[in-house]
Amino acid sequence: MNETALNHFEHLIRAKLAELEQGSEAGREARSIVELDQQAVGRLSRMDALQNQAMAQAQQARRDLEARRLRAALDRIAEGEYGYCEDCGEEIARGRLELDLAASRCVSCASG
């Protein structure tokens, strides 16, 4: 992969990481502890709040996983290994990398 393509993907990865960080900040309140004060919130409202909290926590877990994958991709760029399959060593198709910036395996190895 040439230097221009690597710079392109590094820029996309950093932009995606920034987007994930913004999502984390925006969801911070939704993940906070739900008050269990029966007088302030009715039982159904409290259950709804607990469900919303659980969904926000699951969404954050997905963001954290994606951020780890993207940071690993940045490490591969720094090591000169980005864009090459970690299993067979062949170049990963550019289209695959455009769809999944953190892809570390080619289509053949990923589906096998």
N, C-alpha and C positions, 0 to 999 in steps of 0.2 A: 504494500500500500504506500502510495507516495505521500510526501509531506503535506501537500494541500488537502488531501483527503483526511489525513490524521488531524490536521488543524480543524477541519470542518466537523469531524466527529467529536473532538475534544470540546469545541464550542457548544455543540448540541447537548453533550453530556452535562457540562457545567450549567447550562440553561435549565435542563431538566432537574438537576439537583436544587437549584434555586427555587424552582416551582414547587418541588416537594417540601422544601423548608417553609415556604409561604403557606402551604396547605397545613403543615404541622402547627404553625403559629395560629392560623385561623381556627383550627379544631381544638385548640388547647382548652377552651372553656367547656366545650361539649364533652370532653373527657374527664372533667373535674368531678369531684365527689358529689353524689346526689344527696341532698338533705332529706332526712327521713322524718321531718316534722309533720305529723298528721294534721295539725291545725292549719299550717301554711299551704299544704298541697294535699289534695284528695288522693285516695288510694289508686285510682286509675291514672291520674296525672303522674303520680310517683312511678307507677309501673312503666308508663310511657317514657318518662325521663330516664329510668334505668335501662330501658331498651335502647334509647337514643345514645346513652353513654356507652353501652356495649358495642353498638355499631360504630361509634366514633373511635373506640379503642381498636377495633378490628381494622378499620380504615388506616389508623396510624401504624399498626403492625405491617400492613401492606406497603405503606410509604417507607417505613424503616427498611424493609427487605429490599425494595427497589433502590433505595439510596445506597445500601451496602453493595448491591450488584453494580451500580454505576461507579462507585468509588473503586471497586475492583477493576472495572474497565479503564478508569484513569490510570491505575497502577500498571495495567497491561500496556497502555500507551507509553508511559514513562520507560517501561522495560523493552519497548520495541516489539511487543508480542500482540498488540491489538490487531484484530482483523484476521487472525490465524486460529484455526481450530486447536483447542487444547488436547484433543484426542489424536487426530491424524496429522496435524500440522499444515493442512491445506488452507488456502485462503478462504475466508468466509465471504459469501456473496454480498456485495454492497447493498443490495435490496434488503437482505436479511438484517444487516446492521442498521439500515434506515428504520426498519420496523421495530427492532429491539436493539437499542444502543449498547446494551450490556451482553449481547450474545457472545458466548465463548466457545460455541461449538457450531460446526457446519450443519446443514440440514441433514445430511446422511448420518452423521454421528449422533445428532440430537434425536433422530427418529429411530435409531437402532437400539 
